[in-house]
Amino acid sequence: MVFSSPATVYGQPEKIPCVEDFELKVVNLYIELQYLHEYARISSSIGLTAKPIVKFSSVLRTNVLTLGIDISFDTKVWNFTKCNTGLSFTNADLIAFLAFHVVMNEKGDSVNASYYHIVNPLTNIVVGVEVTHRFSSNVNTVTMGTQHALDPLTTIKAPVNNADKASTLIQHEWSPKSLFTNFREVDTKSIDKSPKVKLALTLKL
């Protein structure tokens, strides 16, 4: 009989390869509880460490409204590391989403609120606005944009923000889940400078 113990119990190894007399460190273990219902979903988890990260998320919905929240609390620093809330409204004439996103990190807090409205589901025409505030720099960024499907496989997006940055993104799905993306950004304050251009290719074999 051959027995192979999981390498994850050693945590981050000081050297490679791992041997059986390494100090054991339990990592990535947690307890999770879930409640599922047709109109509700509640999930919570806690890491099995001395100072664990506690996570809680829930979604409540009706036929037209959906409300969700996602929270993460780090007991090591005794602070929230993530807080997301979202609200969506859907009926035959209107599909709209409103999201509020808070990220905490060592450099400061950032708050993000966004609104997303589907104008025409058939041609995937979407308009949206996003507002971001960074407490560390006390800077507000407002971004407005639109999206349109040129054909079932090609989508174009065009956002612009109050920092005078305008960009376009064209994405084409040339095979199932294989994408070609062309991104271009222009600083409208310095139109004499060459725009930033990025090309990306995603393949699924």
C-alpha positions in Angstrom: 0.0 0.0 0.0 1.3 3.4 -1.0 0.2 6.4 1.2 0.7 10.0 0.0 0.0 12.8 2.5 -1.3 16.1 1.1 1.5 18.7 0.7 -0.9 21.5 1.8 -0.5 20.6 5.5 3.1 22.0 5.4 2.0 25.5 4.5 4.7 27.5 2.7 7.7 25.2 2.6 11.1 26.6 3.5 12.8 24.4 0.9 11.9 21.9 -1.8 11.2 19.0 -2.0 8.9 18.5 1.1 9.8 15.7 3.4 7.8 13.9 6.0 9.7 15.4 9.0 8.7 19.0 8.1 6.8 21.0 10.7 3.1 20.6 10.1 1.1 23.8 9.4 -2.6 23.5 8.8 -3.7 25.9 6.0 -6.8 26.6 4.0 -9.1 24.8 6.3 -12.5 26.4 7.2 -16.0 25.5 8.3 -18.8 26.6 6.0 -22.6 26.7 6.6 -25.1 27.2 3.8 -28.9 27.7 3.6 -30.5 27.5 0.2 -34.1 28.5 -0.7 -35.9 29.4 -3.8 -35.9 33.1 -2.8 -32.9 33.2 -0.4 -29.3 32.0 -0.1 -27.2 32.5 3.0 -23.6 31.3 3.3 -21.1 31.8 6.1 -17.6 30.5 6.7 -14.8 30.7 9.3 -11.2 29.7 9.0 -9.7 27.2 11.4 -6.8 29.3 12.6 -6.1 31.2 15.8 -7.2 34.5 14.2 -9.5 33.4 11.4 -11.2 35.3 8.6 -15.0 35.3 8.9 -17.1 35.5 5.7 -20.8 36.0 5.3 -22.9 36.4 2.1 -26.6 36.4 1.4 -29.0 36.9 -1.5 -32.7 37.7 -1.1 -34.9 38.0 -4.2 -38.4 38.4 -5.5 -39.7 38.2 -9.0 -38.4 41.7 -9.8 -35.9 42.6 -7.0 -32.7 41.0 -5.9 -30.6 42.2 -2.9 -27.2 40.7 -2.1 -24.4 41.4 0.5 -20.9 39.9 0.8 -18.8 40.7 3.9 -15.3 39.6 5.0 -13.9 40.3 8.5 -10.3 39.6 9.5 -10.0 39.0 13.2 -6.2 39.4 13.0 -6.5 43.1 12.3 -10.0 43.3 13.7 -11.4 45.1 10.7 -13.6 44.4 7.6 -11.5 43.5 4.6 -14.4 43.5 2.1 -18.0 44.7 2.0 -20.1 44.4 -1.2 -23.8 45.1 -1.6 -25.9 45.0 -4.7 -29.4 45.6 -5.8 -31.0 44.7 -9.1 -34.4 45.4 -10.6 -35.8 43.5 -13.5 -39.1 43.6 -15.4 -40.2 43.5 -19.0 -39.2 47.1 -19.7 -36.2 47.7 -17.4 -33.1 45.8 -16.3 -31.0 47.9 -13.9 -28.2 47.1 -11.3 -26.9 49.2 -8.5 -23.7 48.0 -6.6 -21.8 49.4 -3.7 -18.3 48.0 -3.1 -15.8 48.7 -0.3 -12.2 47.4 -0.3 -9.9 47.8 2.7 -6.2 47.3 2.4 -2.9 48.5 4.0 -2.8 51.6 1.8 -6.3 52.9 2.6 -9.9 52.5 1.9 -11.6 52.8 -1.4 -15.4 53.0 -2.0 -17.0 52.1 -5.3 -20.6 52.6 -6.4 -21.8 51.7 -9.8 -25.1 51.7 -11.8 -25.7 49.4 -14.8 -28.7 49.7 -17.1 -29.5 47.4 -20.0 -31.1 49.5 -22.7 -31.7 46.8 -25.3 -31.1 43.1 -24.4 -31.4 42.0 -28.0 -28.3 44.1 -29.2 -26.7 44.1 -25.7 -26.8 47.9 -25.5 -25.8 48.9 -21.9 -25.0 52.2 -20.3 -23.3 52.5 -16.9 -21.7 54.9 -14.5 -19.1 54.2 -11.7 -17.9 56.5 -8.9 -14.8 55.6 -6.9 -13.5 57.4 -3.9 -10.0 56.7 -2.4 -9.6 57.8 1.2 -5.8 57.6 1.0 -5.6 60.2 -1.7 -9.0 61.8 -1.3 -9.6 61.5 -5.1 -12.9 60.9 -6.7 -13.1 59.2 -10.1 -16.3 59.2 -12.2 -16.5 56.9 -15.2 -19.3 56.7 -17.7 -19.5 54.2 -20.5 -21.6 52.3 -23.0 -21.5 48.8 -24.5 -23.0 47.6 -27.8 -22.9 44.2 -29.6 -21.9 44.7 -33.3 -22.9 41.1 -33.9 -23.4 38.0 -31.8 -19.7 37.5 -31.5 -18.3 41.1 -31.4 -18.8 43.6 -28.6 -17.5 47.1 -28.3 -17.2 49.1 -25.1 -16.4 52.9 -24.7 -15.8 54.4 -21.3 -14.6 57.9 -20.4 -13.8 59.4 -17.0 -13.3 62.8 -15.3 -9.5 62.2 -15.4 -9.8 62.9 -19.2 -9.1 59.3 -20.1 -11.2 57.8 -22.9 -10.8 54.3 -24.1 -12.4 51.7 -26.4 -12.4 48.0 -26.2 -13.3 45.6 -29.0 -13.7 42.0 -28.2 -14.4 39.2 -30.7 -15.2 35.6 -29.9 -13.7 33.8 -32.9 -14.3 30.3 -31.4 -16.2 29.2 -28.3 -14.7 30.9 -25.3 -11.6 32.0 -27.3 -11.4 35.8 -27.5 -9.4 38.4 -29.2 -9.4 41.8 -27.5 -8.2 45.2 -28.7 -7.9 47.9 -26.1 -7.0 51.6 -26.8 -6.8 54.4 -24.3 -6.3 58.1 -25.1 -5.4 61.0 -22.7 -7.6 63.8 -24.0 -5.3 66.4 -22.2 -2.4 65.2 -24.3 -3.8 64.2 -27.7 -0.4 64.8 -29.3 0.9 61.7 -27.5 0.4 58.2 -28.9 -2.5 56.3 -27.4 -2.0 53.2 -25.3 -2.8 50.0 -27.2 -3.1 46.6 -25.8 -3.9 43.3 -27.6 -4.9 40.1 -25.8 -5.7 36.6 -27.0 -7.5 34.1 -24.9 -7.6 30.5 -26.1 -9.6 27.5 -24.8 -8.3 24.2 -26.1 
